[in-house]
Amino acid sequence: DAAGAGSGEMSALAMGSAGVMERTAVSKGGITAGNDAAGAGSGEMSALSMGSAGVMERTAVSKGGITHGNDAAGAGSSEATALSQGSAGVMERTETTAPRL
């Protein structure tokens, strides 16, 4: 018999893994049961959480201050870039005449 409308049976989808996964008996309860079973963790930092701290080289900062980044990278330019100019200097223009009415 399939679980049809109005039946009190639960579908396999709704049950999830309750009837499939095995369960181990909890030999000791209490607040530390999970930690006792899994083992105590470590206070060390994982490579994932460290990021590139131990890998990337660092250069010495010889001068601090608010202009340090600009001094190191060089002063910018106020000229328009090719990207910001769009097609103004590339596309040709044709003369247009005023439409006659």
JORA-V645269 format. One record per residue. N is the residue number from 0. D_LAST is the distance of its C-alpha to the last C-alpha in Angstrom with 1 decimal. Layout:
n,d_last
N,D_LAST
N,D_LAST
//
This chain:
n,d_last
0,82.4
1,78.9
2,77.8
3,75.9
4,74.3
5,76.8
6,79.3
7,80.7
8,80.5
9,78.2
10,76.0
11,76.4
12,73.0
13,73.8
14,77.2
15,75.8
16,78.5
17,81.3
18,83.2
19,82.4
20,83.0
21,86.6
22,87.7
23,90.3
24,92.7
25,92.4
26,95.8
27,95.2
28,92.9
29,91.9
30,89.2
31,90.0
32,90.1
33,86.8
34,87.6
35,91.1
36,89.8
37,86.9
38,88.8
39,88.1
40,84.9
41,84.5
42,83.2
43,81.7
44,78.0
45,76.5
46,74.5
47,71.5
48,71.7
49,72.5
50,69.2
51,69.3
52,71.7
53,74.5
54,72.4
55,69.7
56,71.0
57,70.5
58,70.1
59,72.0
60,70.1
61,71.2
62,69.2
63,67.9
64,65.7
65,62.1
66,60.7
67,62.9
68,60.1
69,57.8
70,60.7
71,61.6
72,58.1
73,56.9
74,54.2
75,50.7
76,47.6
77,44.5
78,42.4
79,39.7
80,40.9
81,39.2
82,38.9
83,37.3
84,34.8
85,33.3
86,31.4
87,30.2
88,32.6
89,32.7
90,29.3
91,27.3
92,23.8
93,21.1
94,18.7
95,15.1
96,12.2
97,9.3
98,6.4
99,3.7
100,0.0
//
